[in-house]
Amino acid sequence: MSSVGPKQAIYGSLSEVAQALGHPHRLELLEHLAQGMRSVEELSARTRLTFANTSRHLQILRRARLVDTERRGKHIFYRLAGEAEVVDVMGALGRLGERNMAEIDRVMADYFRARDALEPVSRKDLVARLHEGSVTVLDVRPEDEFVAGHLPGALNIPVSDLQRRLGELPSDREVIAYCRGPYCVLSFEAVAALRAKGYLVRRLEDGYPEWKAAGLPVEGAA
């Protein structure tokens, strides 16, 4: 008879999930998968990891049931398993790290807050302002991520195209920019560039995955 009690069995399984989360490459892979289903090849290109290394990390995430797979021809596609729960865990991990880790606070101050010291817009506030029609919502992620799912009525201008497409943004009302999540640098770069051009612009407090996980309406999502 096993001497492991039910609580110990549960904690043992939870520790496997925690171990799967315990690598920066795997956290980044989860962030990318939170935007939508991706092949191993796509994830390898986006994270700049080798195909073999990407595949190895994905297998660890799969064993912990954090991702699922789907075969399409010769390609294996990955997606989050329990999307809202995984996004919630990532958010909780970030909040815990910001509170407890001095290195995170230093990076937040030196990079993020240095580019945007203004308080970001909350999801609740943005929902109200969308109903009023008083803001332009700007999605600065790559086009394929936007197509996979985005906030209602959002305009997609990837950061790399921002200078060339400034004319598409109205200059007479506030712009709210968002990207992949709270640590995605794209929205910070967009805010800094637009403010330099005189636009009234702020960031959403996090990104598309958190918006969707909160049960708020999205467009384009499968």
C-alpha positions as CSV (number, residue, x, y, z in Angstrom):
1,M,0.0,0.0,0.0
2,S,1.3,3.4,-0.9
3,S,2.2,5.7,2.0
4,V,1.6,8.8,-0.1
5,G,-1.6,10.5,1.1
6,P,-4.0,12.4,-1.1
7,K,-2.6,15.8,-0.2
8,Q,1.0,14.7,-0.9
9,A,-0.1,13.2,-4.2
10,I,-1.7,16.5,-5.3
11,Y,1.3,18.5,-4.2
12,G,3.5,16.1,-6.1
13,S,1.5,16.7,-9.3
14,L,1.5,20.5,-8.7
15,S,5.3,20.4,-8.3
16,E,5.5,18.9,-11.8
17,V,3.5,21.9,-13.2
18,A,5.7,24.3,-11.3
19,Q,8.9,22.6,-12.6
20,A,7.5,22.9,-16.2
21,L,7.0,26.6,-15.6
22,G,10.5,27.0,-14.2
23,H,12.4,28.1,-17.3
24,P,12.4,31.5,-19.1
25,H,12.1,29.9,-22.6
26,R,9.0,27.9,-21.6
27,L,7.4,31.0,-20.1
28,E,8.1,32.8,-23.4
29,L,6.6,29.9,-25.4
30,L,3.5,30.1,-23.3
31,E,3.2,33.8,-24.0
32,H,3.3,33.2,-27.7
33,L,0.8,30.4,-27.5
34,A,-1.5,32.7,-25.6
35,Q,-1.9,34.6,-28.8
36,G,-3.1,31.6,-30.7
37,M,-2.2,28.1,-32.0
38,R,1.4,27.8,-33.4
39,S,3.5,25.2,-35.1
40,V,6.9,24.2,-33.7
41,E,8.5,26.0,-36.7
42,E,6.7,29.2,-36.0
43,L,7.5,29.1,-32.3
44,S,11.2,28.4,-33.1
45,A,11.4,31.5,-35.3
46,R,9.6,33.8,-32.9
47,T,11.7,32.8,-29.9
48,R,14.9,32.4,-31.9
49,L,15.5,29.0,-30.4
50,T,16.6,26.0,-32.4
51,F,13.9,23.7,-33.6
52,A,15.2,20.9,-31.4
53,N,15.3,23.1,-28.3
54,T,11.8,24.5,-29.0
55,S,10.5,21.0,-29.4
56,R,12.1,19.8,-26.1
57,H,10.6,22.7,-24.1
58,L,7.2,22.1,-25.7
59,Q,7.3,18.4,-24.7
60,I,8.0,19.4,-21.1
61,L,5.0,21.7,-21.2
62,R,2.9,19.0,-22.7
63,R,3.8,16.5,-20.0
64,A,2.6,19.0,-17.5
65,R,-0.7,19.3,-19.5
66,L,-0.1,23.0,-20.0
67,V,-0.3,22.6,-23.8
68,D,-2.1,20.4,-26.2
69,T,-1.1,19.3,-29.7
70,E,-2.8,18.9,-33.1
71,R,-1.3,17.3,-36.2
72,R,-2.0,19.0,-39.5
73,G,-0.2,17.0,-42.3
74,K,3.5,16.9,-41.5
75,H,3.3,19.7,-38.9
76,I,2.5,19.6,-35.2
77,F,0.6,22.6,-33.8
78,Y,0.5,23.6,-30.1
79,R,-2.1,25.5,-28.2
80,L,-2.6,26.3,-24.5
81,A,-4.5,23.6,-22.5
82,G,-7.0,25.4,-20.2
83,E,-6.2,28.8,-21.8
84,A,-7.8,31.0,-19.1
85,E,-6.1,29.0,-16.2
86,V,-2.7,29.2,-17.8
87,V,-3.0,32.9,-18.4
88,D,-4.1,33.4,-14.8
89,V,-1.1,31.4,-13.5
90,M,1.3,33.5,-15.7
91,G,-0.3,36.7,-14.3
92,A,-0.1,35.5,-10.7
93,L,3.6,34.5,-11.2
94,G,4.3,38.0,-12.6
95,R,2.6,39.7,-9.7
96,L,4.5,37.6,-7.2
97,G,7.8,38.2,-8.9
98,E,7.3,42.0,-9.0
99,R,6.6,42.0,-5.3
100,N,9.4,39.7,-4.2
101,M,12.2,40.0,-6.7
102,A,14.5,43.1,-6.7
103,E,15.8,42.3,-10.2
104,I,12.3,42.4,-11.6
105,D,11.7,45.8,-10.0
106,R,15.0,47.1,-11.4
107,V,14.1,46.0,-15.0
108,M,10.6,47.4,-14.6
109,A,12.1,50.8,-13.5
110,D,15.0,50.9,-16.0
111,Y,13.1,49.7,-19.1
112,F,9.4,49.8,-18.7
113,R,8.6,52.7,-16.5
114,A,11.4,54.7,-18.1
115,R,9.4,54.5,-21.4
116,D,6.0,55.0,-19.9
117,A,5.6,56.3,-16.3
118,L,1.8,56.9,-16.7
119,E,-0.7,54.6,-15.1
120,P,-1.9,52.1,-17.6
121,V,-5.6,51.9,-18.5
122,S,-7.5,49.1,-16.7
123,R,-9.6,46.6,-18.6
124,K,-12.7,47.9,-16.8
125,D,-12.0,51.4,-17.8
126,L,-11.4,50.4,-21.4
127,V,-14.7,48.5,-21.6
128,A,-16.5,51.6,-20.5
129,R,-14.7,53.8,-23.0
130,L,-15.3,51.3,-25.8
131,H,-19.0,51.6,-25.1
132,E,-18.7,55.4,-25.3
133,G,-16.7,55.2,-28.5
134,S,-14.2,57.7,-27.1
135,V,-10.9,55.9,-27.8
136,T,-9.0,54.3,-30.6
137,V,-7.7,50.9,-29.6
138,L,-4.3,50.0,-31.2
139,D,-3.0,46.5,-31.5
140,V,0.7,46.6,-32.2
141,R,1.3,42.8,-32.5
142,P,2.2,41.2,-35.8
143,E,-0.7,40.8,-38.2
144,D,-1.0,37.1,-37.9
145,E,-1.5,37.4,-34.1
146,F,-4.1,40.1,-34.7
147,V,-6.0,37.9,-37.2
148,A,-6.0,35.0,-34.7
149,G,-7.9,37.2,-32.2
150,H,-8.1,40.9,-31.0
151,L,-10.0,43.4,-29.0
152,P,-13.3,44.7,-30.5
153,G,-12.8,47.3,-33.1
154,A,-9.0,47.4,-32.7
155,L,-6.8,48.8,-35.4
156,N,-3.7,46.7,-36.2
157,I,-0.5,48.5,-36.9
158,P,2.6,46.5,-35.9
159,V,5.3,48.5,-34.3
160,S,7.6,48.0,-37.3
161,D,5.0,49.8,-39.5
162,L,4.1,52.6,-37.0
163,Q,6.1,55.4,-38.5
164,R,4.9,54.7,-42.0
165,R,1.2,54.4,-41.0
166,L,0.8,57.3,-38.6
167,G,-1.8,58.8,-40.9
168,E,-4.2,56.0,-40.0
169,L,-4.4,57.1,-36.4
170,P,-6.8,59.9,-35.4
171,S,-5.1,62.9,-33.8
172,D,-8.2,64.2,-32.0
173,R,-8.8,61.4,-29.5
174,E,-6.8,59.2,-27.1
175,V,-5.1,56.0,-28.4
176,I,-5.0,52.9,-26.1
177,A,-2.2,50.5,-27.2
178,Y,-1.9,46.9,-26.3
179,C,0.2,43.8,-27.3
180,R,0.9,40.3,-26.0
181,G,0.9,40.8,-22.2
182,P,2.2,42.9,-19.3
183,Y,5.9,42.4,-20.2
184,C,5.5,42.7,-24.0
185,V,7.8,45.6,-25.0
186,L,5.8,46.3,-28.2
187,S,3.2,48.5,-26.5
188,F,5.9,50.4,-24.6
189,E,7.8,51.1,-27.8
190,A,4.6,52.2,-29.5
191,V,3.6,54.6,-26.7
192,A,7.0,56.2,-26.6
193,A,7.0,56.7,-30.4
194,L,3.5,58.1,-30.6
195,R,4.0,60.5,-27.7
196,A,7.1,61.8,-29.4
197,K,4.8,62.6,-32.3
198,G,2.3,64.5,-30.1
199,Y,-0.3,61.8,-29.8
200,L,-2.3,61.3,-26.6
201,V,-1.7,57.7,-25.9
202,R,-1.7,55.2,-23.0
203,R,-1.3,51.5,-22.6
204,L,-3.7,48.8,-21.6
205,E,-2.7,47.3,-18.3
206,D,-1.8,43.9,-19.9
207,G,-2.6,42.4,-23.2
208,Y,-4.9,40.3,-25.5
209,P,-4.6,37.0,-23.6
210,E,-5.6,38.6,-20.2
211,W,-8.5,40.4,-21.9
212,K,-9.8,37.1,-23.4
213,A,-9.2,35.1,-20.2
214,A,-11.3,37.6,-18.3
215,G,-14.3,36.7,-20.5
216,L,-14.4,40.0,-22.3
217,P,-15.5,40.2,-26.0
218,V,-13.0,39.5,-28.7
219,E,-13.1,39.4,-32.5
220,G,-11.4,37.0,-34.8
221,A,-10.8,34.2,-32.2
222,A,-11.5,30.7,-33.3
